[in-house]
Amino acid sequence: MQLNTVKIEKPDDTNFILGQTHFIKSVEDIHEALVTAVPGIKFGVAFCEASGKCLVRWSGTDAPMIELAKKNAAAIGAGHSFIIFLGDGFFPLNVLNTLKMVPEVCRIFCATANPTEVLLAESEQGRVNMGVIDGFSPKGIEDDVEIKWRKDFLRQIGYKAAGLKCSTGYCGRIVRLHLGKVSERWM
C-alpha cells in the first residue's frame, strides 16, 4: 500500500466540499439538494464511481465549477468520493446541513476555501480518502484582541447579529452580506 497526497487545484477564493457517498444516484440527488437549498446556486459536482464502469459522474449549474469538479475528482480517484465546487458568492455553510441529509452521503471530509491536500492510500484494488490537510497549522492561541476581531468580523459579514446587547444576546440592527456588499436592516 502507498500513501500520497493530491492537492486540490482551484482559484484561491473558491469554496469546495469533499465527501464520500455510496451510490451512483448521488450525483442527481446532490444536484437536487443544492438547487433546492439555495435557488440560483452555481456549482459543479463530480463523483468517483467505485464499481461497474468506474467513471467520474458529474452534474452542475456552472461550467467552470463543473470542470473544476471533474478535474479534481479524477485526480483524487478514490471510490465513492465526491467533490462540489461552489461559484462566487455561495458558501458551504448554506448547504452543508442539506447535503448531510442526502441519504447516500456517508461523510464530509471538509468544506473550505483553504489550500487543501487530500491524503490517499492506494492498493492494487483502488484508492481511499484517509482525510484532508485543510489550510495551515495554528500559529498561536487567540487573545482578547483576536476574540474581538473574530466577533466583529462575523457581525460585519452578517453571520451574527450586530447592535445593542440585550439579555438574549444581540438585538437591534443586523448587518447582512448580499452580493459582496454590506447593508444594514433595522429589526
C-alpha positions as MATLAB code, in Angstrom:
seq = 'MQLNTVKIEKPDDTNFILGQTHFIKSVEDIHEALVTAVPGIKFGVAFCEASGKCLVRWSGTDAPMIELAKKNAAAIGAGHSFIIFLGDGFFPLNVLNTLKMVPEVCRIFCATANPTEVLLAESEQGRVNMGVIDGFSPKGIEDDVEIKWRKDFLRQIGYKAAGLKCSTGYCGRIVRLHLGKVSERWM';
ca = [
       0.000    0.000    0.000;
       1.188    3.506   -0.835;
       0.306    6.801    0.823;
       0.274   10.016   -1.173;
      -1.409   13.397   -1.340;
      -3.321   15.183   -4.064;
      -3.520   18.965   -3.914;
      -6.938   20.436   -4.704;
      -6.477   22.656   -7.763;
      -8.726   25.721   -7.679;
      -8.751   29.524   -7.596;
      -7.755   30.830   -4.142;
     -11.201   32.038   -3.001;
     -13.267   29.165   -4.402;
     -15.099   27.110   -1.789;
     -15.499   23.374   -2.136;
     -16.904   20.395   -0.248;
     -15.266   16.969   -0.298;
     -17.156   13.931    0.887;
     -17.954   10.265    0.491;
     -21.163    8.707   -0.718;
     -22.198    5.230   -1.786;
     -24.400    5.086   -4.859;
     -24.471    6.242   -8.498;
     -27.667    8.255   -7.978;
     -25.727   10.509   -5.592;
     -24.865   12.908   -8.423;
     -28.523   13.634   -9.162;
     -29.574   13.682   -5.508;
     -26.755   16.075   -4.548;
     -27.650   18.304   -7.515;
     -31.322   18.384   -6.456;
     -30.421   19.061   -2.817;
     -28.201   22.031   -3.698;
     -30.642   23.745   -6.083;
     -33.460   23.230   -3.577;
     -31.438   24.612   -0.645;
     -30.181   27.728   -2.474;
     -32.154   28.760   -5.561;
     -29.810   30.071   -8.252;
     -26.750   28.383   -6.760;
     -23.767   27.971   -9.082;
     -21.853   24.740   -8.579;
     -20.261   21.683  -10.104;
     -20.250   18.221   -8.554;
     -18.311   15.107   -9.548;
     -18.484   11.586   -8.107;
     -15.993    8.725   -8.489;
     -17.981    5.608   -9.308;
     -16.478    2.586   -7.488;
     -17.958   -0.326   -9.460;
     -19.275   -1.116  -12.915;
     -17.819    1.340  -15.420;
     -15.891    3.242  -12.686;
     -16.416    6.633  -14.321;
     -16.310   10.136  -12.892;
     -20.003   11.085  -12.941;
     -20.835   14.798  -12.866;
     -23.521   17.491  -12.856;
     -23.935   21.150  -12.003;
     -25.184   24.577  -12.968;
     -21.930   26.383  -13.796;
     -19.470   25.233  -16.480;
     -16.248   26.428  -14.765;
     -17.273   24.799  -11.450;
     -18.204   21.577  -13.262;
     -14.761   21.480  -14.918;
     -13.030   22.014  -11.551;
     -15.102   19.203  -10.034;
     -14.365   16.741  -12.854;
     -10.619   17.553  -12.871;
     -10.206   17.240   -9.092;
     -12.390   14.133   -8.752;
     -10.299   12.395  -11.420;
      -7.085   13.421   -9.639;
      -8.351   12.119   -6.278;
      -9.716    8.945   -7.838;
     -10.994    7.445   -4.566;
     -14.050    5.228   -4.962;
     -17.348    6.815   -3.949;
     -15.743   10.175   -3.192;
     -17.448   13.344   -4.385;
     -16.376   16.946   -4.681;
     -18.512   20.056   -5.081;
     -17.157   23.447   -6.160;
     -19.292   26.493   -5.358;
     -19.420   29.604   -7.545;
     -18.618   33.089   -6.261;
     -20.991   34.255   -3.552;
     -22.043   30.741   -2.483;
     -20.713   29.149    0.703;
     -20.643   25.660    2.265;
     -22.373   26.998    5.378;
     -25.534   27.488    3.335;
     -25.717   23.902    2.018;
     -23.906   21.606    4.469;
     -26.900   20.522    6.543;
     -28.927   19.855    3.394;
     -26.035   17.907    1.896;
     -25.637   15.807    5.068;
     -29.305   14.836    4.763;
     -28.875   13.293    1.288;
     -29.421    9.572    2.051;
     -26.337    8.405    0.136;
     -23.885   10.839    1.766;
     -21.750    8.953    4.285;
     -19.384   11.712    5.426;
     -17.991   15.132    4.729;
     -14.197   15.427    4.856;
     -14.016   19.203    4.512;
     -15.847   22.332    3.403;
     -13.370   25.145    2.791;
     -11.706   27.652    0.503;
      -8.312   26.980    2.111;
      -5.434   25.356    0.256;
      -6.148   21.649    0.747;
      -4.377   18.349    0.244;
      -6.212   15.033    0.213;
      -4.388   12.178    1.941;
      -4.867    8.974   -0.058;
      -3.956    5.342    0.478;
      -3.656    3.231   -2.651;
      -3.611   -0.540   -3.106;
      -3.879   -2.743   -6.182;
      -7.680   -2.531   -5.888;
      -8.013    1.256   -5.704;
      -7.758    4.385   -3.584;
      -9.280    5.562   -0.326;
      -9.534    9.076    1.072;
      -7.881    8.959    4.501;
      -8.613   12.599    5.292;
      -7.538   16.097    4.369;
      -4.982   18.717    5.279;
      -7.186   21.816    5.370;
      -5.215   25.050    5.456;
      -2.297   25.544    7.820;
      -1.329   24.697   11.421;
      -2.181   27.200   14.192;
       0.462   29.838   14.951;
      -0.771   30.622   18.463;
      -3.820   30.996   20.705;
      -6.178   33.940   20.313;
      -6.068   36.692   22.914;
      -8.739   39.285   23.792;
      -7.854   41.405   20.739;
      -8.295   38.420   18.411;
     -11.552   37.403   20.122;
     -12.911   40.908   19.493;
     -11.715   40.790   15.871;
     -13.453   37.397   15.324;
     -16.738   38.567   16.830;
     -16.670   41.863   14.904;
     -15.854   40.077   11.643;
     -18.780   37.635   11.998;
     -21.141   40.541   12.585;
     -19.709   42.542    9.686;
     -20.386   39.732    7.204;
     -23.860   39.018    8.599;
     -23.382   35.659   10.293;
     -24.094   37.041   13.757;
     -26.446   39.807   14.845;
     -24.894   43.215   15.484;
     -26.126   46.104   17.562;
     -27.245   46.610   21.121;
     -26.521   43.892   23.650;
     -29.632   42.660   25.474;
     -30.400   39.803   27.866;
     -30.914   37.327   24.996;
     -27.791   38.265   23.065;
     -27.584   40.924   20.381;
     -30.636   42.819   19.187;
     -31.175   45.922   17.111;
     -29.694   46.241   13.673;
     -28.480   43.299   11.639;
     -25.708   43.596    9.127;
     -26.196   41.405    6.069;
     -23.793   40.456    3.328;
     -25.549   40.473   -0.028;
     -23.743   40.059   -3.333;
     -20.471   41.219   -1.808;
     -21.947   44.435   -0.348;
     -22.624   45.050    3.316;
     -26.020   46.628    4.030;
     -27.989   47.284    7.214;
     -31.549   46.337    8.081;
     -33.374   47.508   11.228;
     -35.380   44.925   13.130;
];
